[in-house]
Amino acid sequence: MLDPLADEYVQADHDDPALLFTAAYNNFAGPVFGYLRARGVDDPEAVTQDVFLALYPKLETLHGGLQGAKALLFSIAHARMVDHYRKRERTPGSTPYDSDLDSRRTPSAEDQAMGRASGLAVTELLDDLADDYREVLALRVVADLSVEETAATMGKSQGAVKQLQRRALSALKKRAQRTNGTS
């Protein structure tokens, strides 16, 4: 059933592409969408819009009024559906990553950074440091804050932050050397 605007198009100026486009959209957007959805197109709404965008520049040379627009719309929709399946055939399938099935045995950089360091976890090395040392290392090294930003965060002077960082790294180095037996 044609809408009143379609009847208006049939009775009015047949050379107005905007009126024909509006009538075609109002009458055939639903059926084009249904056709594309029934044919298994992944995003039928987007393809429906593409079909109508492809129709618009052809309206000035279109013959047959609303019925001609219908025939052209479904020709375009069919071509878009064929393009969809051709593209799908050429696109390699994707498989989600499953770490349990990964046969590689090299640990990631994250695992190395947070994993074991010379038999003692990095977090365990940090746990033995004083609170201010842990805080300054977390802010300067992990959070990558500047000396100025770290000083503001900790409520200390820049000189105090530099001194805390030097002492924290020294304590961490001594702890690692004792663990490795190299001191």
C-alpha positions as CSV (number, residue, x, y, z in Angstrom):
1,M,0.0,0.0,0.0
2,L,1.4,3.4,-1.1
3,D,1.4,6.2,1.4
4,P,-0.4,9.5,0.7
5,L,2.9,11.2,-0.2
6,A,3.3,8.5,-3.0
7,D,-0.1,9.3,-4.3
8,E,0.8,13.0,-4.2
9,Y,4.0,12.2,-6.2
10,V,2.0,10.4,-8.8
11,Q,-0.4,13.3,-9.2
12,A,2.1,16.1,-8.9
13,D,5.3,17.1,-10.7
14,H,7.1,13.9,-11.8
15,D,10.4,15.7,-12.3
16,D,11.0,16.5,-8.6
17,P,13.7,14.0,-7.4
18,A,13.3,15.1,-3.8
19,L,9.6,14.2,-3.8
20,L,10.3,10.9,-5.5
21,F,13.1,10.1,-3.0
22,T,10.9,10.8,0.0
23,A,8.1,8.7,-1.5
24,A,10.5,5.8,-2.3
25,Y,12.0,6.0,1.2
26,N,8.7,6.0,3.0
27,N,7.4,3.1,0.9
28,F,10.4,0.9,0.5
29,A,12.8,1.5,3.4
30,G,11.1,-1.2,5.5
31,P,11.0,-3.8,2.7
32,V,14.6,-3.2,1.7
33,F,15.7,-3.6,5.3
34,G,13.7,-6.8,5.6
35,Y,15.2,-8.2,2.4
36,L,18.7,-7.5,3.5
37,R,18.1,-8.9,7.0
38,A,16.5,-12.0,5.6
39,R,19.5,-12.5,3.3
40,G,21.8,-12.4,6.3
41,V,23.6,-9.1,5.8
42,D,25.6,-8.3,9.0
43,D,24.3,-4.7,9.4
44,P,21.1,-4.4,7.4
45,E,20.3,-0.9,8.7
46,A,23.6,0.5,7.4
47,V,23.3,-1.3,4.1
48,T,19.7,0.0,3.7
49,Q,21.0,3.6,4.1
50,D,23.8,2.8,1.5
51,V,21.1,1.6,-0.9
52,F,19.1,4.8,-0.6
53,L,22.3,6.9,-0.9
54,A,23.1,5.1,-4.1
55,L,19.5,5.7,-5.4
56,Y,19.5,9.5,-4.9
57,P,22.0,10.5,-7.6
58,K,20.1,8.3,-10.1
59,L,16.7,9.8,-9.6
60,E,17.0,12.5,-12.3
61,T,17.5,9.9,-15.0
62,L,15.1,7.4,-13.6
63,H,12.0,6.5,-15.6
64,G,8.9,4.8,-14.3
65,G,8.2,6.9,-11.3
66,L,7.8,5.1,-7.9
67,Q,7.7,1.7,-9.5
68,G,10.9,2.4,-11.4
69,A,12.4,3.5,-8.1
70,K,11.3,0.3,-6.4
71,A,12.9,-1.8,-9.1
72,L,16.2,0.2,-8.9
73,L,16.2,0.1,-5.1
74,F,16.0,-3.7,-5.0
75,S,18.6,-4.0,-7.8
76,I,20.9,-1.9,-5.7
77,A,20.0,-3.9,-2.5
78,H,20.7,-7.1,-4.2
79,A,24.1,-5.9,-5.5
80,R,25.0,-4.7,-1.9
81,M,24.0,-8.1,-0.6
82,V,26.2,-9.9,-3.1
83,D,29.1,-7.5,-2.3
84,H,28.6,-8.4,1.4
85,Y,29.0,-12.1,0.8
86,R,32.0,-11.6,-1.6
87,K,33.7,-9.5,1.1
88,R,32.9,-12.1,3.8
89,E,34.5,-14.9,1.6
90,R,37.7,-12.9,1.2
91,T,38.0,-11.9,4.9
92,P,39.9,-14.4,6.9
93,G,38.1,-15.8,10.0
94,S,39.2,-14.5,13.3
95,T,39.6,-16.6,16.4
96,P,39.7,-15.2,20.0
97,Y,43.0,-15.5,21.8
98,D,43.1,-18.3,24.4
99,S,46.2,-18.2,26.5
100,D,45.7,-21.8,27.6
101,L,46.2,-22.9,23.9
102,D,49.3,-20.7,23.4
103,S,52.3,-23.0,23.1
104,R,54.9,-20.3,23.3
105,R,56.8,-20.4,26.6
106,T,58.5,-17.0,26.6
107,P,57.0,-14.8,29.3
108,S,55.6,-11.4,28.4
109,A,57.2,-8.2,29.5
110,E,54.4,-7.7,32.0
111,D,55.0,-11.1,33.5
112,Q,58.7,-10.4,33.7
113,A,58.2,-7.0,35.3
114,M,55.7,-8.3,37.9
115,G,56.9,-11.9,38.1
116,R,59.9,-13.4,39.7
117,A,63.2,-11.5,40.0
118,S,66.1,-13.7,41.1
119,G,63.8,-16.0,43.0
120,L,62.0,-13.2,44.9
121,A,59.0,-11.4,43.6
122,V,59.5,-7.7,42.8
123,T,56.5,-6.9,45.0
124,E,58.2,-8.8,47.8
125,L,61.4,-6.7,47.3
126,L,59.3,-3.5,47.5
127,D,57.4,-4.8,50.6
128,D,60.7,-4.7,52.6
129,L,61.2,-1.1,51.9
130,A,60.1,1.8,54.2
131,D,56.7,3.3,53.3
132,D,58.3,6.6,52.0
133,Y,60.7,4.6,49.8
134,R,57.9,2.5,48.3
135,E,55.8,5.6,47.8
136,V,58.5,7.6,46.0
137,L,59.4,4.6,43.7
138,A,55.7,4.0,42.9
139,L,55.2,7.7,42.0
140,R,58.5,8.2,40.2
141,V,59.0,4.8,38.4
142,V,55.6,3.3,38.1
143,A,53.4,6.4,37.7
144,D,56.2,8.2,35.8
145,L,55.6,11.5,37.7
146,S,58.2,14.2,37.7
147,V,60.2,15.2,40.8
148,E,58.0,18.3,41.1
149,E,54.7,16.3,40.8
150,T,56.0,13.7,43.2
151,A,56.9,16.4,45.7
152,A,53.5,17.9,45.5
153,T,51.8,14.5,45.9
154,M,53.8,13.5,48.9
155,G,53.9,17.0,50.4
156,K,57.7,17.1,50.5
157,S,60.3,19.3,48.9
158,Q,61.9,18.4,45.6
159,G,65.2,17.9,47.3
160,A,63.6,15.5,49.8
161,V,62.0,13.5,47.0
162,K,65.4,13.2,45.2
163,Q,67.0,12.0,48.4
164,L,64.2,9.5,49.1
165,Q,64.5,8.1,45.6
166,R,68.3,7.8,45.8
167,R,68.0,6.0,49.2
168,A,65.1,3.8,48.0
169,L,67.1,2.6,44.9
170,S,70.2,2.0,47.0
171,A,68.2,-0.1,49.5
172,L,66.5,-2.0,46.7
173,K,69.9,-2.7,45.1
174,K,71.4,-4.0,48.4
175,R,68.3,-6.2,48.9
176,A,68.6,-7.6,45.4
177,Q,72.4,-8.2,45.8
178,R,71.8,-10.1,49.1
179,T,69.2,-12.2,47.5
180,N,71.5,-13.1,44.6
181,G,74.4,-13.6,46.9
182,T,76.6,-11.0,45.0
183,S,77.3,-8.6,47.8
